[in-house]
Amino acid sequence: MTTGFIVALVIALLIVLLAIRTPVWLSLASSGAVGLFLLRDEVFVTRTLASAPFEQTSSFSLTIIPMFILMGIFAVKARIAGQVFEIARRVFVRFPGGLGISTVAACAGFAAVSGSSIGTAATMSRLSIGEMRKAGYPASLAGALVAMAGTLGAMIPPSVFLVLYAILSGESIAQMLAAGIVPGVLSALAYMVYILVRTRRMQTVTAGATATRVPAGAGAVTGSGTGTGTTTGTGAGTGSLPAELEAAAAQRHAPARVPWGELPYRGLVRLAILFAIIMGGIYSGIFTPTESAAIGALAAALMLILEFRRDGIRTMARQFVDALKETAQTTSMVFAIIIGSAVLSLFFVVARVPQTLSGALTGTDLPGWVILAGLLLLLIPMGMALESISIMVITVPLIYPVATEFGFDGVWLGILIVKLIEIGMVTPPVGINVFVVAGTSGLRSSEVFRGVWPFVLIELVLVVLLFAVPDIALWLPSLAVE
């Protein structure tokens, strides 16, 4: 058998294994092992399988991944997300679509300490979707907003995706974390603008309802001031009044806002402290990226203690144990995928796939940017079928050498790859963030998928902008001195 036929066979085997719902790490390792067996022999395969787990996970730089995961979970347990959401809701209350804007702002803030897209989506779906539904947001819009805003955790530092890309490509972790800030903020602002425009056109209660805390189990807000009917708890609205008048009626008969002095500002302070430890510690030279992750995890643990100091040792211990269990589960998943992808990546190296691909592409008459754009676009259909971390560990060893051969910046490339992976997190059939939101909120996944497409278009526009103007991503890293 020729090498090309073996490569095609391995790719087909990988697709089949994933289609029959074999665990991702096992699919990667099995297809890679079969390919190595066909190229070499069983002795080479057994040696590879015996050594790959240790070689791929014994790197000290990988320590940063479980530390960031642990910090994010401690932050969740310390109720930082809920506290930030409460403040954001109060700040944006007077804007049309204020509750949706508050959700995006809280997701962006929480992403700055969690480093996890899935964690951000799961946490914010519990906090905000019910409130948005009461305020009249359609189920598709409320679920899609949280699913898409949750992807900010993949871009805004301390992103595990940015760290993993840096490790896979050899780029600076500190530079990658700095590069994610501006694109992440741009995405958040774009979502806010879309919500602002969308809710202005919705014939339902928005701005007035977001100004209040709706008691649990509240079924309706009665707009008696106009005598024309009611607005139900599901937020469908009567349609007999303009949205502005319905909002005004709801405002008059709604519970009072939370006074500014009673807001949980400790959440915002803790958020700032964690972000300062991560980014300030790295760029001041006080900590290395790995040390900053460990210090951040310790600080988040202390915040958890402070949050539950009045609830007793038993409650505090239960929160700690739960956080450690979740960290172990998530870390095990990530490292298992890394090991499986290492076997498949070794097969590609032995089959000289990166060299062949790079040579074939650089030998064409097409401009380098066209070739790179084509390779990056392949990430979108991959995202519809593969788990996000798997996409990264498979594609970075293939795309990075081609991009650097054409002279493109590796940090900029990483931002584009993570951006496209964000899109994969909400596109069917995998769309992990959509299923997380649906599972935690009780919405149907089909409803959430239906609402994500405007956000996907927004993200694609941002990808084109970042591709055309690399300085958007590279400006902040250029100012940072390691």
Rosetta blueprint (number, residue, H / E / L):
1 M L
2 T L
3 T H
4 G H
5 F H
6 I H
7 V H
8 A H
9 L H
10 V H
11 I H
12 A H
13 L H
14 L H
15 I H
16 V H
17 L H
18 L H
19 A H
20 I L
21 R L
22 T L
23 P L
24 V H
25 W H
26 L H
27 S H
28 L H
29 A H
30 S H
31 S H
32 G H
33 A H
34 V H
35 G H
36 L H
37 F H
38 L H
39 L H
40 R L
41 D L
42 E H
43 V H
44 F H
45 V H
46 T H
47 R H
48 T H
49 L H
50 A H
51 S H
52 A H
53 P H
54 F H
55 E H
56 Q H
57 T H
58 S L
59 S L
60 F H
61 S H
62 L H
63 T H
64 I H
65 I H
66 P H
67 M H
68 F H
69 I H
70 L H
71 M H
72 G H
73 I H
74 F H
75 A H
76 V H
77 K H
78 A L
79 R L
80 I H
81 A H
82 G H
83 Q H
84 V H
85 F H
86 E H
87 I H
88 A H
89 R H
90 R H
91 V H
92 F L
93 V L
94 R L
95 F L
96 P L
97 G L
98 G H
99 L H
100 G H
101 I H
102 S H
103 T H
104 V H
105 A H
106 A H
107 C H
108 A H
109 G H
110 F H
111 A H
112 A H
113 V H
114 S H
115 G L
116 S L
117 S H
118 I H
119 G H
120 T H
121 A H
122 A H
123 T H
124 M H
125 S H
126 R H
127 L H
128 S H
129 I H
130 G H
131 E H
132 M H
133 R H
134 K H
135 A L
136 G L
137 Y L
138 P L
139 A H
140 S H
141 L H
142 A H
143 G H
144 A H
145 L H
146 V H
147 A H
148 M H
149 A H
150 G H
151 T H
152 L H
153 G H
154 A H
155 M L
156 I L
157 P L
158 P L
159 S L
160 V H
161 F H
162 L H
163 V H
164 L H
165 Y H
166 A H
167 I H
168 L H
169 S H
170 G L
171 E L
172 S L
173 I H
174 A H
175 Q H
176 M H
177 L H
178 A H
179 A H
180 G L
181 I H
182 V H
183 P H
184 G H
185 V H
186 L H
187 S H
188 A H
189 L H
190 A H
191 Y H
192 M H
193 V H
194 Y H
195 I H
196 L H
197 V H
198 R H
199 T H
200 R H
201 R L
202 M L
203 Q L
204 T L
205 V L
206 T L
207 A H
208 G H
209 A H
210 T H
211 A L
212 T L
213 R L
214 V L
215 P L
216 A L
217 G L
218 A L
219 G L
220 A E
221 V E
222 T E
223 G E
224 S L
225 G L
226 T L
227 G L
228 T L
229 G E
230 T E
231 T E
232 T E
233 G L
234 T L
235 G L
236 A L
237 G L
238 T L
239 G L
240 S L
241 L L
242 P L
243 A H
244 E H
245 L H
246 E H
247 A H
248 A H
249 A H
250 A H
251 Q H
252 R H
253 H L
254 A L
255 P L
256 A L
257 R L
258 V L
259 P L
260 W H
261 G H
262 E H
263 L L
264 P L
265 Y H
266 R H
267 G H
268 L H
269 V H
270 R H
271 L H
272 A H
273 I H
274 L H
275 F H
276 A H
277 I H
278 I H
279 M H
280 G H
281 G H
282 I H
283 Y H
284 S H
285 G L
286 I L
287 F L
288 T L
289 P H
290 T H
291 E H
292 S H
293 A H
294 A H
295 I H
296 G H
297 A H
298 L H
299 A H
300 A H
301 A H
302 L H
303 M H
304 L H
305 I H
306 L H
307 E H
308 F L
309 R L
310 R L
311 D L
312 G L
313 I H
314 R H
315 T H
316 M H
317 A H
318 R H
319 Q H
320 F H
321 V H
322 D H
323 A H
324 L H
325 K H
326 E H
327 T H
328 A H
329 Q H
330 T H
331 T H
332 S H
333 M H
334 V H
335 F H
336 A H
337 I H
338 I H
339 I H
340 G H
341 S H
342 A H
343 V H
344 L H
345 S H
346 L H
347 F H
348 F H
349 V H
350 V H
351 A L
352 R L
353 V H
354 P H
355 Q H
356 T H
357 L H
358 S H
359 G H
360 A H
361 L H
362 T H
363 G L
364 T L
365 D L
366 L L
367 P L
368 G H
369 W H
370 V H
371 I H
372 L H
373 A H
374 G H
375 L H
376 L H
377 L H
378 L L
379 L H
380 I H
381 P H
382 M H
383 G H
384 M L
385 A L
386 L L
387 E L
388 S H
389 I H
390 S H
391 I H
392 M H
393 V H
394 I H
395 T H
396 V H
397 P H
398 L H
399 I H
400 Y H
401 P H
402 V H
403 A H
404 T H
405 E H
406 F L
407 G L
408 F L
409 D L
410 G H
411 V H
412 W H
413 L H
414 G H
415 I H
416 L H
417 I H
418 V H
419 K H
420 L H
421 I H
422 E H
423 I H
424 G H
425 M L
426 V L
427 T L
428 P L
429 P L
430 V L
431 G L
432 I H
433 N H
434 V H
435 F H
436 V H
437 V H
438 A H
439 G H
440 T H
441 S H
442 G L
443 L L
444 R L
445 S H
446 S H
447 E H
448 V H
449 F H
450 R H
451 G H
452 V H
453 W H
454 P H
455 F H
456 V H
457 L H
458 I H
459 E H
460 L H
461 V H
462 L H
463 V H
464 V H
465 L H
466 L H
467 F H
468 A H
469 V L
470 P L
471 D H
472 I H
473 A H
474 L H
475 W H
476 L H
477 P H
478 S H
479 L H
480 A L
481 V L
482 E L
